[in-house]
Amino acid sequence: MAKEKTLDQHVTEYKELVVKHHDSKKVLDEKQTELESKLADLKAELEQQQHAALLDLSDDSLKKDAQIKKEIADTEMLLATVKDRKQKLVFPVEINAKRDAIFEEVKREAVQEYDDRLPALLEEISAAKAAYISKLIEYHDLKHGVYKKIKDTCAEVGKTNLETIDLPAVAEVDWQNRSHHTASGHKYIVSEFDVEQALTQGKIDTFFTR
């Protein structure tokens, strides 16, 4: 059983056919020009021959007329054949069939690649989401751990009046601030806009402001 051709092989064959088609058209164009020039010369020669031999009714004179007329007829037939070939090249069946085959093959391959890669990609997205949420929880625990450590230690040494404890200020992420691309909320949060940009335009708009 013959091995099925790959998409690249189909495309290569198509390009070769296009080149062949172009070369054939060029040859036919040149042939048409050549035949049209020859036909014009033969008609001029016939007119000149008939004028010069107007009163010459010899066999040789008549045969020469007939010979030129035959050449004209043959040339006209060849010219008509060339034009017919060129007309058929306008819509080459073989090239159109190859292009249709490529279209069907690329659809099949593209969908197959999508189906093959999607499950693993979705698993990676799910894992990335879990890792991201896990890091947000880690941020929560880190932030609240500061106050918990202070309060636990104060309780251990009997400093129970928590209202008078001078708790230190710590750097916090302003998750809602998306005013510019260096703002906390822009740098560290995944917003609905970010998701929409990724899914509809396939990009990360790192300089988005609102």
VEXDREN-2710 file (C-alpha; in Angstrom, 1 decimal):
% VEXDREN-2710
k/r/px/py/pz
1/MET/0.0/0.0/0.0
2/ALA/1.4/3.4/-1.0
3/LYS/2.4/5.7/1.8
4/GLU/0.1/8.6/2.3
5/LYS/1.7/11.9/1.3
6/THR/2.5/14.5/3.9
7/LEU/1.2/18.1/3.8
8/ASP/4.7/19.3/2.9
9/GLN/4.8/16.9/0.0
10/HIS/1.4/18.2/-1.2
11/VAL/2.6/21.8/-1.0
12/THR/5.9/21.0/-2.8
13/GLU/4.0/19.3/-5.6
14/TYR/1.6/22.2/-5.9
15/LYS/4.4/24.7/-6.2
16/GLU/6.1/22.5/-8.8
17/LEU/2.8/22.4/-10.8
18/VAL/2.5/26.2/-10.5
19/VAL/6.0/26.7/-11.9
20/LYS/5.3/24.2/-14.7
21/HIS/2.1/26.0/-15.5
22/HIS/3.9/29.4/-15.6
23/ASP/6.6/27.9/-17.8
24/SER/4.0/26.4/-20.1
25/LYS/2.2/29.7/-20.4
26/LYS/5.4/31.5/-21.2
27/VAL/6.2/29.0/-24.0
28/LEU/2.7/29.3/-25.4
29/ASP/2.9/33.1/-25.3
30/GLU/6.1/33.0/-27.3
31/LYS/4.7/30.4/-29.7
32/GLN/1.6/32.6/-30.3
33/THR/3.7/35.6/-31.0
34/GLU/5.9/33.6/-33.4
35/LEU/2.9/32.2/-35.3
36/GLU/1.1/35.5/-35.5
37/SER/4.2/37.1/-37.0
38/LYS/4.6/34.1/-39.4
39/LEU/0.9/34.4/-40.4
40/ALA/1.2/38.1/-41.1
41/ASP/4.3/37.4/-43.3
42/LEU/2.6/34.6/-45.2
43/LYS/-0.5/36.7/-45.9
44/ALA/1.7/39.6/-47.1
45/GLU/3.7/37.1/-49.3
46/LEU/0.4/35.7/-50.8
47/GLU/-0.8/39.1/-51.6
48/GLN/2.5/40.0/-53.2
49/GLN/2.6/36.7/-55.1
50/GLN/-1.0/37.0/-56.4
51/HIS/-0.4/40.6/-57.5
52/ALA/2.9/39.7/-59.3
53/ALA/1.4/36.7/-61.0
54/LEU/-1.9/38.1/-61.8
55/LEU/-1.6/37.2/-65.5
56/ASP/0.5/34.1/-64.9
57/LEU/-1.7/31.1/-65.1
58/SER/1.0/28.5/-65.3
59/ASP/1.0/25.5/-63.1
60/ASP/4.0/26.7/-61.1
61/SER/2.4/30.0/-60.4
62/LEU/-0.9/28.4/-59.3
63/LYS/1.0/25.8/-57.2
64/LYS/2.9/28.6/-55.4
65/ASP/-0.4/30.3/-54.5
66/ALA/-1.8/27.0/-53.3
67/GLN/1.4/26.3/-51.3
68/ILE/1.3/29.7/-49.5
69/LYS/-2.5/29.2/-48.8
70/LYS/-1.8/25.8/-47.3
71/GLU/1.0/27.3/-45.1
72/ILE/-1.5/30.0/-44.0
73/ALA/-4.1/27.4/-43.2
74/ASP/-1.6/25.2/-41.3
75/THR/-0.3/28.2/-39.4
76/GLU/-3.9/29.4/-38.5
77/MET/-4.7/25.9/-37.3
78/LEU/-1.5/25.8/-35.1
79/LEU/-2.3/29.3/-33.8
80/ALA/-5.9/28.2/-32.9
81/THR/-4.4/25.2/-31.1
82/VAL/-2.0/27.4/-29.1
83/LYS/-4.9/29.8/-28.1
84/ASP/-7.0/26.8/-27.1
85/ARG/-4.1/25.5/-24.9
86/LYS/-3.7/28.9/-23.3
87/GLN/-7.5/29.0/-22.6
88/LYS/-7.3/25.7/-20.8
89/LEU/-4.3/27.0/-18.7
90/VAL/-6.4/29.8/-17.3
91/PHE/-8.3/27.2/-15.1
92/PRO/-5.8/24.3/-14.9
93/VAL/-7.7/21.3/-13.6
94/GLU/-4.6/19.6/-12.1
95/ILE/-3.5/22.7/-10.1
96/ASN/-7.0/23.3/-8.8
97/ALA/-7.3/19.6/-7.7
98/LYS/-4.0/19.8/-5.9
99/ARG/-5.0/23.0/-4.2
100/ASP/-8.2/21.4/-3.0
101/ALA/-6.3/18.3/-1.7
102/ILE/-4.0/20.6/0.2
103/PHE/-6.9/22.4/1.8
104/GLU/-8.5/19.2/2.9
105/GLU/-5.1/17.9/4.3
106/VAL/-4.3/21.0/6.2
107/LYS/-7.7/21.1/7.8
108/ARG/-7.3/17.5/8.9
109/GLU/-3.7/18.0/10.2
110/ALA/-4.6/21.3/12.0
111/VAL/-7.5/19.7/13.8
112/GLN/-5.5/16.6/14.6
113/GLU/-2.7/18.8/16.1
114/TYR/-5.2/20.7/18.2
115/ASP/-6.9/17.5/19.4
116/ASP/-3.5/15.9/20.2
117/ARG/-2.1/18.9/22.1
118/LEU/-5.2/20.2/23.9
119/PRO/-5.4/17.7/26.8
120/ALA/-1.8/18.2/27.9
121/LEU/-2.1/22.0/27.5
122/LEU/-5.3/22.1/29.6
123/GLU/-3.6/20.1/32.3
124/GLU/-0.7/22.6/32.2
125/ILE/-3.2/25.5/32.5
126/SER/-4.9/23.8/35.4
127/ALA/-1.5/23.2/37.1
128/ALA/-0.4/26.8/36.5
129/LYS/-3.7/28.1/38.0
130/ALA/-3.2/25.9/41.1
131/ALA/0.4/27.1/41.4
132/TYR/-0.7/30.8/41.1
133/ILE/-3.5/30.4/43.7
134/SER/-1.0/28.6/45.9
135/LYS/1.4/31.5/45.7
136/LEU/-1.4/34.0/46.6
137/ILE/-2.1/31.8/49.7
138/GLU/1.6/31.9/50.4
139/TYR/1.5/35.7/50.2
140/HIS/-1.5/35.8/52.6
141/ASP/0.3/33.5/55.1
142/LEU/3.5/35.6/54.8
143/LYS/1.7/38.9/55.4
144/HIS/-0.5/37.6/58.3
145/GLY/2.5/35.7/59.7
146/VAL/4.1/39.0/60.6
147/TYR/1.3/40.0/63.0
148/LYS/0.7/36.5/64.2
149/LYS/4.4/36.1/65.2
150/ILE/4.3/39.4/67.1
151/LYS/1.0/38.7/68.9
152/ASP/2.0/35.2/69.8
153/THR/5.3/36.3/71.2
154/CYS/3.6/39.2/73.2
155/ALA/1.1/36.7/74.6
156/GLU/4.0/34.4/75.6
157/VAL/5.6/37.1/77.6
158/GLY/2.4/38.4/79.1
159/LYS/1.9/41.5/77.0
160/THR/-1.8/40.9/76.5
161/ASN/-3.0/44.4/75.9
162/LEU/-3.0/44.0/72.1
163/GLU/-4.6/47.4/71.5
164/THR/-1.4/49.1/72.7
165/ILE/0.9/47.0/70.7
166/ASP/2.7/49.2/68.1
167/LEU/2.4/46.8/65.1
168/PRO/4.8/47.6/62.3
169/ALA/3.7/48.5/58.8
170/VAL/4.7/46.1/56.1
171/ALA/4.8/46.6/52.3
172/GLU/1.6/45.3/50.9
173/VAL/0.4/44.6/47.3
174/ASP/-2.5/46.8/46.2
175/TRP/-4.3/44.2/44.3
176/GLN/-6.9/46.6/42.9
177/ASN/-4.4/49.2/41.6
178/ARG/-4.1/48.8/37.8
179/SER/-3.5/52.5/37.0
180/HIS/-0.2/51.8/35.2
181/HIS/2.0/48.9/34.1
182/THR/4.2/49.0/37.2
183/ALA/1.2/49.1/39.6
184/SER/0.9/46.2/42.0
185/GLY/-2.5/45.1/40.7
186/HIS/-1.3/45.2/37.1
187/LYS/1.9/43.3/37.8
188/TYR/0.6/40.5/40.0
189/ILE/-3.1/40.0/39.3
190/VAL/-4.6/38.0/36.4
191/SER/-7.7/40.1/35.5
192/GLU/-10.6/39.3/33.3
193/PHE/-9.1/41.7/30.7
194/ASP/-5.8/39.7/30.7
195/VAL/-7.7/36.5/30.2
196/GLU/-9.8/38.1/27.4
197/GLN/-6.7/39.4/25.7
198/ALA/-5.0/36.0/25.8
199/LEU/-8.0/34.1/24.5
200/THR/-9.2/36.5/21.8
201/GLN/-5.9/38.1/20.6
202/GLY/-3.3/35.7/21.8
203/LYS/-1.2/38.2/23.6
204/ILE/-0.2/39.7/27.0
205/ASP/-0.9/43.4/27.1
206/THR/1.8/44.3/29.7
207/PHE/1.3/48.0/29.2
208/PHE/-2.4/48.0/29.7
209/THR/-3.7/51.0/31.7
210/ARG/-7.1/51.9/32.9
END
